[in-house]
């Protein structure tokens, strides 16, 4: 297992902050990068589309300023998530902006395309692709992905149903490139576990929602702080793709979490409108939230994760 220099030499904790629809905006991403973890955001969060240019300019500028002022602790690279699905009519335009600003990492979801990968590779960027099955992983690598993100059971938002122990070992049987593990990771101990099972990096989303910099309502943050794994509902109703959501937000929308209808996958929509409203009102969340007990700053969260990670390593070495 090995990471490209871009990641191996710039991270203070082996973590990528997962791109969170609506939630991840420049304030969150910049603070994640400053704290030493990859900050990521979906390109579709920038609305109207022209706003993406401003966001990328701000993120690159503020991270560069931080690096100049803190050469001993440079910022981690940032990542832009691109939805590679026919419903995303912004993809080509948003991809051009990623090339313009030389986005260090692009995370592709819901489709793998060689032309997208070539565009990112043209300036030396890395492409990591979301997968929930080994078949998806093979296809992503064949089309030129540099790394894989194993989105396992318990991950917030769109997620698979395979245990990380199953999916990671099956991918590692043939893939020795960068591998990120996602699914119910919200503590430093879980980060170490992800590495022990064969991952290079851990993917953390829900814990970052409960930070002061996250673009989430106070009610959303409070629900995460008060929630546990049993409060998570897995359904495809809201976008056509199965994902995990907070039960409280489903109830607040007047729906019965125990009797949700099944959506038509052929009508998937990630470009805005009803889909955007669904994500705003129905709160994506993973099963790891039982360790999130207060709303803190990004810096405080990363410091907590790092203490737990280092403590877990020491405990293992003492066995």
Secondary structure, DSSP 8 states (H G I E B T S, - for coil): ----HHHHTT-SSSEEE---TTT--HHHHHHHHHHTSEEEEEGGGSSSTTHHHHHHHHHHHHHHHHHHH-GGG----EEEEEE-STT-TTHHHHHHHHHHTT-SEEEEES---HHHHHHHHTTT-EEEEEESSHHHHHHHHHTT-SEEEEE-TT-SEE---S-HHHHHHHHHTT--SEEEEESS--SHHHHHHHHHTT-SEEEE-HHHHTBTTSS--HHHHHHHHH--GGGEEEESTTTSS-EEEEHHHHHHTT--TTS-----GGG---SSTHHHHHHHHS-B--GGGGG--S-B-HHHHHHHHHHHHHHHHHHHHT-
